[in-house]
Amino acid sequence: FYEIEFKDESSLEYKVGESWTKAEKTEVPIIGSRWPGEVIDVIKTRLGYVIHREGKYALVSDWAGHMSRLELKAIRDLFAAKTVDDCMKSFANWVGPIQNFVCADRNNI
């Protein structure tokens, strides 16, 4: 976690050393099956995503899961696995935070 300082309460420019850098802002729809949903602003800095902001200060989270890209491919390959070797190979694309998995076949290998 990092604390960063924005130029002011509504600015996207934050301080890095002695200079200012602009954060990326993306609107993300949050849709639910039992409520109408809403659109939220997601702010990304070089250090990670803003998880809380009060005034011109913000708390940023730097988490390995934010860098993940191929986990869904790994899970899809896992579901298609027919052998323990296939199962083990499916995780070659797993680059996110460490998880625990078990691979077994009908012969308890």
C-alpha positions, 0 to 999 in steps of 0.5 A, spaced: 500 500 500 502 507 498 499 513 500 499 518 494 498 526 494 494 529 488 494 536 486 487 537 489 481 534 491 478 533 484 485 532 480 488 526 476 495 529 477 499 525 483 506 527 485 512 522 484 518 525 487 518 532 485 514 532 479 506 530 477 504 525 473 497 523 471 493 517 473 488 513 468 481 514 469 476 508 467 469 508 467 467 501 469 459 499 469 457 494 475 451 490 473 447 486 478 441 481 477 437 484 482 439 492 482 439 497 476 447 497 477 451 503 477 458 506 473 464 507 478 470 511 476 477 506 477 483 510 477 490 507 476 497 510 478 504 507 476 503 504 483 497 501 483 489 502 483 486 507 488 482 504 493 480 510 497 481 517 497 480 523 502 481 530 499 487 530 495 490 524 499 489 517 496 491 510 498 493 505 492 494 498 492 499 494 489 497 487 488 500 482 483 493 480 481 492 486 478 497 484 473 494 478 471 492 476 464 492 469 462 488 466 468 482 464 465 486 461 459 489 456 465 482 455 468 479 453 461 485 448 459 484 445 466 477 444 465 479 440 458 485 436 462 484 429 461 490 427 464 495 429 470 500 432 465 494 436 462 492 439 468 500 441 470 501 444 463 494 448 464 498 452 469 503 454 465 499 460 464 497 462 471 501 468 472 497 471 478 498 470 485 499 464 488 493 459 489 493 452 491 491 446 486 490 439 486 491 435 480 489 427 480 486 422 475 482 416 476 488 412 478 489 417 484 495 419 481 
